[in-house]
Amino acid sequence: MAKKNSLNQALLSGNEALAQGAYEAGLSVACAYPGTPSTEILEVLAGFPEIDAQWSVNEKVAFEVALGAATAGARSLFACKHVGLNVAMDPLMTASYTGVLAGFVIVVCDDPGMHSSQNEQDTRWVALYSKMPMLEPASPAEAREFVKEAFAMSERFDTPVILRMTTRISHTKENVTIGERKVPERPAFERNAAKYVMVPGHAYQRHILVEKRLVKLKAVAERTRLNRIEKGNGKVGFITSSVAYQYLKENYPDASYLKLGMSYPFCDGKIRQFARNVKKLVVVEELDPFIEEHVKTLGVKVAAKDPSFRIGELTPELIPGLVAGKAKREQQAAKRKPRLCPDCPHWASFAALKKIDAYVAGDIGCYTLACLPPMSALHSCLCMGAGVTFHEGWRKGAPGKCIVGVLGDSTFIHSGITGLINAAYNKTKGVIMILDNSTTAMTGGQQHPATGLTIRNEPTKKLILEDLCRACGADHVDVVDPKNLEEFRATLEKRINEEALSVIISRHPCKLLRR
């Protein structure tokens, strides 16, 4: 974290500021799985000895541990990127019904423009779908402030609160005021089956409470200072949120604004009031027309943006054309393509796969870059764990082809284990290759259970991948250094030609690991 200056301020990124605000709010437990642009949140929280911070094996596990702590009376936080939230959707939806005991904040970092993601998602729809309140900071300073508001709102209304960041808010830096940590009195942990055991009878009653809670939250949206009207010349009025607010203020300093810091539930009364006092109403938001479509349902006339602006990041230079309605998003200029690091051990692994002309079912990680020339040796990438399950599906759909499933060590732990169990149970044959570089390399080199170290680099029980693979039902498990080219290629060719389910652990440490 940046050093404080004489004004008790520090230059912090949005992620750092959010972590600082959570610490000041008395956060006790924090769980996450690393994923850009959210990774730094937990890394900063792990620097506070008062907080129990953990890298979890995946987002579902992280969500459930953090929610469990909150329902036992400890203020808790779960952090992930947008695609990680998909993994946690099962417990998230029911958590809206169970509510909490102490504050529980769900931090999700969307990635407009897909700087480091396989798709774009607008998490604001999750708030509507789950009937949870959502806050959206527009700067690092607001991230620090809003996370405190989120904890207070969570406890007041017995609900998880979603706090949505985006890549630009997460990674932009700003001078942020540093405050003192204040730990609220911890509520007593008590048995309450009607609240926490979601059998149908209990869930029906909890759903009634959720609907009543939503009515109360709508009233809060009308009066909260997080939703504010900024009066300008009255000619043009913008309804906006998140980083789009900052871009608009630079281009149209004299305009009127309804800035939504609490983006769900909507403040219908304030929207109508604002619309009456401007000549032209424009909604500016990244990705989906979340605000725009709701404003239209109120019978308020609003300038619609071109559908091309629903794709990709909203950058400052696009604002004038979007507002004028005269310009569409142009195709982005070609950028330098990323590639594997020089001397990365994955080069050797994929060179062996390319030599046998295998169809490679890939996964999420640095090794996904093997799809690009000159290697061009990876042929699918869907989501975490699909390297294993696509391998099984491809073998069913294209029998007789040379097919190999590939994924990383952290990815295997995240969601590849169940796929391997499924393959063994359903008598699938073939080769799964685990590229074990002893870290979560793609997001900056974080620890995971197979490294034997916690987020604080403290020794812990080490997961032995080869033992786990055997327990999952693999017929053969080989551990080979891909840098030993002859042995590695011989092992691959041997296992490819056998009627068995084999796992080859290609083990060589990442070149960027801190020594």
C-alpha positions in Angstrom: 0.0 0.0 0.0 1.2 3.6 -0.7 2.6 5.6 2.1 0.5 8.2 3.8 1.4 11.9 3.5 1.2 14.7 6.0 -2.5 15.2 5.2 -3.2 11.6 6.3 -3.8 10.7 2.7 -2.3 8.0 0.4 -2.2 7.5 -3.3 -4.3 4.4 -3.7 -5.8 2.4 -6.6 -9.5 1.7 -6.4 -8.8 -1.8 -5.2 -6.4 -0.6 -2.6 -8.9 2.1 -1.4 -11.7 -0.4 -1.2 -9.5 -2.7 0.9 -8.6 0.2 3.1 -12.3 1.2 3.6 -13.2 -2.4 4.5 -10.4 -2.5 7.0 -11.6 0.7 8.6 -15.2 -0.7 8.6 -14.1 -3.5 10.9 -13.8 -6.3 8.3 -12.9 -9.6 9.9 -13.0 -12.3 7.2 -12.2 -11.9 3.5 -12.2 -14.7 0.8 -11.4 -14.6 -2.9 -10.0 -16.4 -5.9 -7.5 -14.3 -7.9 -8.8 -12.8 -11.1 -8.0 -9.5 -12.9 -9.1 -6.8 -12.2 -10.1 -7.9 -8.6 -6.9 -9.6 -7.5 -5.3 -6.8 -5.5 -8.2 -6.4 -3.1 -7.5 -9.6 -1.2 -3.7 -9.1 -1.5 -4.0 -5.7 0.3 -6.5 -7.1 2.9 -4.0 -9.9 3.7 -1.5 -7.2 4.8 -3.8 -6.3 7.8 -3.1 -8.8 10.6 -6.5 -8.2 12.1 -8.2 -9.7 9.0 -8.5 -13.4 8.3 -7.8 -13.4 4.5 -7.7 -16.5 2.3 -7.2 -17.5 -1.2 -10.0 -20.1 -1.7 -9.9 -22.9 -4.3 -12.7 -21.3 -6.3 -15.3 -18.5 -6.1 -18.1 -20.7 -4.9 -16.0 -21.9 -1.9 -14.9 -18.3 -1.2 -18.4 -17.0 -1.3 -19.7 -19.7 1.1 -16.9 -19.3 3.6 -17.3 -15.5 3.7 -21.1 -15.8 4.0 -20.8 -18.4 6.7 -18.6 -16.0 8.7 -21.1 -13.2 8.2 -24.0 -15.4 9.4 -21.9 -16.3 12.5 -21.5 -12.6 13.4 -18.2 -11.5 11.6 -18.2 -8.7 9.0 -17.1 -10.4 5.9 -16.2 -9.7 2.2 -16.1 -11.8 -0.9 -14.2 -10.5 -4.0 -14.1 -11.7 -7.6 -14.1 -10.7 -11.2 -17.3 -10.9 -13.3 -16.8 -14.4 -14.7 -15.9 -15.5 -11.2 -19.3 -14.4 -9.9 -20.8 -17.0 -12.3 -19.1 -19.7 -10.3 -20.7 -18.3 -7.1 -24.2 -17.8 -8.4 -25.7 -20.9 -6.7 -25.0 -19.7 -3.1 -25.5 -16.0 -4.1 -29.1 -16.4 -5.1 -30.1 -18.2 -1.9 -28.0 -15.8 0.2 -30.5 -13.1 -0.8 -33.1 -15.2 1.1 -31.1 -16.1 4.1 -29.7 -12.7 4.7 -26.9 -12.2 7.2 -26.1 -11.5 10.8 -23.1 -9.2 10.4 -22.4 -7.2 7.3 -21.5 -9.1 4.1 -20.3 -7.3 1.0 -19.9 -9.0 -2.4 -17.3 -7.1 -4.5 -17.4 -7.9 -8.2 -15.0 -6.2 -10.7 -16.4 -6.1 -14.2 -14.0 -5.9 -17.2 -15.5 -3.7 -20.0 -13.2 -4.1 -23.0 -12.1 -7.6 -21.9 -8.6 -6.5 -20.9 -8.1 -9.9 -19.2 -11.3 -11.8 -19.7 -13.0 -14.2 -22.0 -16.3 -12.3 -22.1 -18.0 -9.0 -21.1 -20.7 -9.1 -18.5 -22.7 -6.4 -16.9 -23.2 -7.5 -13.3 -25.8 -4.8 -12.6 -28.4 -7.4 -13.9 -27.4 -9.7 -11.1 -28.6 -7.1 -8.6 -32.0 -7.0 -10.3 -32.1 -10.8 -10.6 -31.1 -11.5 -7.0 -33.0 -8.6 -5.5 -29.9 -7.3 -3.7 -28.8 -3.7 -3.4 -25.9 -2.6 -5.6 -23.5 0.3 -5.0 -21.2 1.7 -7.7 -18.2 3.9 -6.8 -16.9 6.3 -9.5 -13.4 6.8 -8.0 -11.0 5.2 -5.6 -12.1 7.7 -2.9 -15.7 6.6 -3.4 -14.6 2.9 -3.3 -13.3 3.5 0.3 -16.5 5.3 1.3 -19.0 3.1 -0.4 -17.7 -0.2 1.1 -18.4 1.3 4.5 -21.9 2.2 3.4 -22.3 -1.3 2.1 -21.5 -2.9 5.4 -23.9 -0.6 7.2 -26.7 -1.3 4.7 -26.1 -5.0 4.8 -26.6 -5.1 8.6 -29.5 -2.6 8.6 -31.5 -4.5 5.9 -30.3 -8.1 6.6 -29.0 -8.5 3.1 -25.7 -9.1 1.2 -24.8 -5.9 -0.7 -23.1 -6.0 -4.1 -20.4 -3.4 -4.7 -19.6 -3.2 -8.4 -16.2 -2.0 -9.6 -14.9 -1.9 -13.2 -11.3 -2.2 -14.5 -10.8 1.6 -14.7 -12.1 2.2 -11.1 -10.1 -0.7 -9.8 -6.8 0.4 -11.3 -7.0 4.2 -11.3 -5.1 5.9 -8.5 -6.2 8.9 -6.4 -5.2 10.6 -3.2 -7.5 8.9 -0.6 -8.0 9.9 3.0 -6.9 7.2 5.5 -9.1 6.7 8.6 -9.0 4.7 11.8 -10.3 1.2 12.1 -13.6 0.9 14.0 -14.8 -2.6 14.8 -18.5 -2.8 15.7 -19.7 -5.1 18.5 -20.1 -8.6 17.1 -23.7 -9.9 17.3 -24.2 -13.2 19.0 -24.3 -16.3 16.9 -27.5 -18.2 17.4 -29.4 -21.2 15.9 -32.1 -20.0 13.5 -33.3 -22.7 11.2 -36.2 -20.7 9.8 -33.6 -18.1 8.5 -30.8 -20.3 7.4 -32.2 -23.7 6.5 -33.7 -23.1 3.0 -36.2 -26.0 2.8 -39.2 -24.9 0.7 -41.4 -23.8 3.6 -38.8 -21.6 5.1 -37.7 -20.3 1.7 -41.3 -19.2 0.9 -41.4 -17.1 4.0 -38.0 -15.6 3.4 -39.0 -14.7 -0.1 -41.8 -12.6 1.3 -39.3 -10.8 3.5 -37.0 -10.2 0.5 -39.9 -8.4 -1.4 -40.6 -6.3 1.6 -36.9 -5.5 1.9 -36.8 -4.4 -1.7 -39.6 -1.8 -1.0 -37.6 -0.4 1.9 -34.4 -0.3 -0.2 -36.3 1.7 -2.9 -37.1 4.3 -0.3 -33.5 4.4 0.7 -32.5 4.9 -3.0 -34.6 8.1 -3.1 -33.0 9.8 -0.2 -29.4 8.4 0.0 -26.6 10.8 -0.7 -25.1 8.2 -2.9 -27.6 9.2 -5.6 -27.2 12.9 -6.1 -28.5 15.6 -8.5 -25.9 18.1 -9.6 -27.6 21.1 -11.1 -26.2 22.7 -14.3 -27.5 24.9 -17.0 -30.6 22.7 -17.5 -30.0 22.2 -21.2 -28.6 18.7 -21.1 -29.0 16.3 -18.2 -27.1 13.1 -17.8 -28.1 10.0 -15.8 -24.9 8.0 -15.3 -22.8 6.0 -12.9 -19.3 4.6 -12.4 -16.4 5.8 -14.6 -18.8 7.2 -17.2 -19.6 10.0 -14.7 -15.9 11.0 -14.7 -15.7 11.1 -18.5 -18.8 13.2 -18.8 -17.7 15.7 -16.2 -14.5 16.3 -18.3 -16.5 16.9 -21.5 -19.6 18.6 -20.1 -18.7 20.5 -16.9 -21.8 22.8 -17.1 -24.4 20.0 -17.6 -26.8 18.7 -15.0 -26.2 15.2 -13.5 -28.1 12.5 -11.7 -25.2 10.4 -10.5 -26.2 7.0 -9.3 -24.0 5.6 -6.6 -26.7 3.2 -5.6 -27.6 1.8 -9.0 -30.1 -0.7 -7.7 -32.9 -0.5 -6.7 -33.7 2.5 -8.8 -34.7 5.9 -7.4 -37.8 6.4 -9.7 -38.9 9.6 -8.0 -35.5 11.2 -8.3 -35.3 10.1 -11.9 -38.6 11.8 -12.8 -37.7 14.9 -10.9 -34.4 15.2 -12.7 -36.0 14.6 -16.1 -38.5 17.4 -15.6 -35.7 19.9 -15.1 -33.6 19.3 -18.2 -34.4 19.9 -21.8 -32.6 16.9 -23.1 -32.1 13.7 -21.1 -29.2 11.3 -21.9 -28.2 8.1 -20.2 -24.5 7.3 -20.5 -23.4 3.9 -19.1 -20.9 1.2 -20.1 -22.1 -2.1 -21.6 -25.8 -2.9 -21.3 -28.7 -0.3 -21.3 -29.4 -1.2 -17.7 -30.4 2.3 -16.6 -31.7 3.4 -20.0 -34.2 0.6 -20.3 -35.6 1.2 -16.8 -35.9 5.0 -17.4 -38.0 4.2 -20.5 -40.3 2.0 -18.4 -41.1 5.1 -16.4 -42.4 6.9 -19.5 -39.5 9.3 -19.5 -38.1 10.3 -22.9 -34.4 9.6 -23.0 -31.9 9.6 -25.8 -30.9 6.1 -26.6 -27.3 5.2 -27.4 -26.3 3.3 -30.5 -26.1 -0.5 -29.9 -22.5 -0.5 -31.0 -21.7 1.2 -27.6 -22.9 -1.8 -25.8 -19.8 -3.6 -26.8 -16.4 -2.8 -25.3 -15.1 -0.2 -22.9 -16.5 3.4 -22.9 -13.4 5.6 -23.3 -13.3 9.4 -23.0 -12.9 10.1 -26.7 -16.1 8.2 -27.5 -18.3 10.4 -25.2 -19.0 13.4 -27.6 -20.1 11.1 -30.4 -22.2 9.0 -28.1 -24.0 12.0 -26.6 -24.6 13.6 -30.0 -25.9 10.4 -31.4 -23.9 10.9 -34.6 -21.0 8.5 -34.2 -20.7 4.7 -33.9 -17.9 2.9 -32.2 -15.2 2.3 -34.7 -13.3 -1.0 -35.0 -10.3 -0.8 -32.7 -6.9 -0.6 -34.3 -4.9 -3.8 -34.1 -2.8 -4.1 -31.0 0.3 -6.1 -30.3 -0.8 -9.6 -29.4 0.3 -11.0 -26.1 2.5 -14.1 -26.0 4.0 -16.5 -23.6 7.1 -15.3 -21.8 10.5 -16.2 -23.3 11.7 -19.6 -21.9 8.2 -20.2 -20.3 7.9 -24.0 -19.6 4.6 -24.0 -21.4 6.5 -23.6 -24.7 8.0 -27.1 -24.4 4.6 -28.6 -23.4 2.8 -27.3 -26.4 5.7 -28.0 -28.7 5.2 -31.7 -27.9 1.4 -31.4 -28.4 2.0 -29.7 -31.8 4.4 -32.4 -32.9 1.7 -35.2 -32.4 -0.9 -32.9 -34.1 -3.3 -33.2 -31.2 -6.6 -31.4 -30.9 -6.1 -29.6 -27.6 -9.0 -28.7 -25.3 -7.7 -25.7 -23.5 -8.5 -23.6 -20.4 -8.1 -20.3 -18.7 -4.5 -19.4 -17.9 -1.3 -18.1 -19.4 -1.2 -21.2 -21.6 -4.3 -20.0 -23.5 -1.8 -17.9 -25.4 -0.6 -21.1 -27.1 -3.6 -20.6 -29.4 -1.7 -17.8 -31.2 1.0 -18.2 -33.9 3.7 -19.4 -34.0 2.5 -22.2 -31.7 -1.2 -22.4 -32.7 -1.5 -25.5 -30.6 -4.6 -24.9 -28.4 -8.1 -25.2 -29.9 -10.7 -24.3 -27.3 -11.0 -22.1 -24.2 -14.5 -21.8 -22.6 -14.2 -21.4 -18.9 -12.3 -22.7 -15.8 -12.1 -26.5 -15.8 -13.4 -27.0 -19.4 -10.1 -28.3 -20.5 -11.0 -31.5 -18.8 -14.7 -31.6 -19.7 -14.3 -30.5 -23.3 -11.7 -33.3 -23.7 -14.4 -35.8 -22.7 -17.0 -34.2 -24.9 -14.7 -34.0 -27.9 -13.8 -37.7 -27.5 -17.5 -38.5 -27.6 -18.2 -36.3 -30.6 -15.1 -37.1 -32.6 -13.9 -40.6 -31.7 -10.6 -41.6 -33.2 -9.1 -38.2 -33.1 -5.9 -37.4 -31.1 -7.4 -35.3 -28.3 -5.6 -33.9 -25.2 -7.1 -31.8 -22.4 -4.9 -29.1 -21.0 -5.2 -26.9 -17.9 -3.0 -25.3 -15.2 -2.4 -26.4 -11.6 -4.4 -23.6 -10.0 -7.2 -24.1 -12.6 -7.3 -27.9 -12.0 -7.8 -27.2 -8.3 -10.4 -24.5 -9.0 -12.7 -26.6 -11.1 -10.9 -29.4 -13.0 -11.1 -32.0 -10.2 -14.8 -32.7 -10.7 -14.3 -33.0 -14.5 -11.6 -35.7 -13.9 -13.8 -37.6 -11.5 -16.6 -37.4 -14.1 -14.3 -38.7 -16.8 -13.1 -41.6 -14.6 -16.7 -42.5 -13.6 -17.9 -42.5 -17.2 -15.0 -44.7 -18.4 -13.5 -41.9 -20.5 -10.1 -42.7 -22.0 -7.4 -40.2 -23.1 -4.8 -37.8 -21.7 -5.3 -34.8 -19.4 -2.2 -32.6 -19.1 -1.8 -30.4 -16.0 0.7 -27.6 -16.7 2.1 -27.2 -13.1 4.2 -24.0 -12.9 3.7 -23.9 -9.1 1.7 -20.6 -9.0 -1.4 -18.8 -10.3 0.7 -17.1 -13.0 -1.9 -15.4 -15.1 -3.1 -13.1 -12.3 0.4 -12.2 -11.0 1.8 -15.3 -9.1 -0.6 -16.0 -6.3 -0.5 -19.0 -4.0 -2.9 -22.0 -4.1 -3.2 -25.2 -2.2 -0.6 -27.1 -4.3 2.1 -24.5 -3.5 2.0 -25.3 0.3 1.8 -21.6 1.2 -1.0 -19.3 2.3 -1.7 -15.8 0.9 0.7 -14.5 3.6 3.4 -17.0 2.5 3.0 -19.0 5.6 3.6 -22.8 5.3 0.5 -24.9 5.3 -0.6 -28.4 4.1 0.4 -28.9 0.5 -1.9 -30.6 -1.9 -0.1 -33.3 -3.8 -1.6 -33.2 -7.3 -0.4 -36.7 -8.4 -2.1 -38.3 -5.3 -5.3 -36.4 -5.9 -5.4 -37.4 -9.6 -5.0 -41.1 -8.6 -7.8 -40.7 -6.0 -10.0 -39.2 -8.7 -9.7 -42.4 -10.8 -6.9 -41.7 -13.2 -5.3 -45.0 -14.4 -1.9 -43.5 -14.9 -0.3 -40.4 -13.5 3.1 -39.2 -14.7 5.1 -36.3 -13.4 7.6 -35.0 -16.0 9.7 -31.9 -16.5 8.8 -30.5 -20.0 12.3 -29.1 -20.3 13.4 -32.7 -20.5 12.2 -32.9 -24.1 12.9 -36.5 -24.9 11.4 -37.9 -21.8 8.4 -35.6 -22.0 7.6 -36.5 -25.6 8.1 -40.2 -25.0 5.7 -40.1 -22.1 3.1 -38.2 -24.1 3.3 -40.5 -27.1 3.1 -43.6 -24.8 0.0 -42.4 -23.0 -1.7 -41.2 -26.2 -1.6 -44.7 -27.6 -3.0 -46.4 -24.6 -6.7 -47.3 -23.8 -6.6 -45.6 -20.4 -7.4 -42.4 -18.6 -4.0 -40.8 -18.0 -2.8 -37.6 -16.4 0.5 -36.1 -17.3 1.7 -33.4 -14.8 4.0 -31.1 -16.7 6.0 -29.7 -13.8 8.4 -26.8 -14.1 8.2 -23.5 -12.1 7.1 -20.3 -13.7 10.1 -18.1 -14.7 8.6 -15.1 -12.9 8.3 -16.8 -9.5 10.0 -14.7 -6.9 13.1 -16.5 -5.7 
